Amino acid sequence: MVKCRDITLVASDYVDGRLRWRKRLAVVAHLIMCPHCRRFMANFRAVVAVIRGHCPPQPDTRQIETFKRTVDEALEKPDAHDLNDD
């Protein structure tokens, strides 16, 4: 018998369709009987959908070029490579 705690442990596998049929059937049976877990699973699915739909922001190429120039200029300085402060 699947308990509420079990639902939280297998939620990701359930949503991704990675549970074997017997475990999936047990989860579905529990969700039919338990309104709290149905709510949890609905919220879990919503979070997964948001995360999967999120595209990370693209880096600003001007900022990258400015950073590269700054690093190159710093490395061109005569003391940039000297780590010994004798």
N, C-alpha and C positions, 0 to 999 in steps of 0.2 A: 504494500500500500504506500502510495506517494504522500508525503506530508508537505506542508507549506514550505518548510526549510528546504526540502528537496527541489521544489520549484525554483527557488532562488539560485540553487547550485547548477541547475541544468538549463536555465533560461536562454543563455546564449546558444547552446547547442540546439535547443528546441527551435528558436527563431531561425537559425541557419540551416535547419533540416538535417542535422548530424546525429540525431538519436535513432537507435534501432527501433523497429516498429513496435515492439512490446513496451519499451520505455515511453515512446511517444504516445501510445494508446493510454498508458497509465497517467501520463501528464494531462492528456486531453480529458480523461475521466475526472481527474482532480479539478481541472479548471471548470468543468461543467458544474461541479458541486460547490466550489469555493469562490464566492464573489470577491474576496480579498485578493486571491491569487489571480483572478481574471483581471482585476484592476491593475495589479502589479505587472502582469504580462502586457497589458495594453500600454502602460507607461513605458515599460522596457522596450517594446517595439517602436514606440514614438521616439525614444532616445536613439535607438539604433538607426532609425530612418534619418534623423537629423545629422548624426555623425557620418553616415554614409554619403549624405548629400552635401556635406561641407567640403568646399574646395579651399585648400590653403591659399592665402594671398600670394600672388606672384611678386618676386622681389623687384624693386625698382632698379632698373639697369643703371640709371645715373648714380644712384647711391653706391652700387657695386663698383662702378668705374672710379668714383671719387675715392673709395676705400683702397682700391688697388693702387691708384696714384700716390696716395698717402703712404702706403706701405713701401712702394718702390722708392719714393723720395727718402724715406727714413733709412732704407737699406743702402742708399747711395752715399749717405753721410759717412765720413771717415771713421768715426767712433762707433758706428752702429753695430759692428760685428765684434768689437772689443768688449768682452765681458769681464776682463781683469782691470780693476781700478787700482793699479799699483801706484 
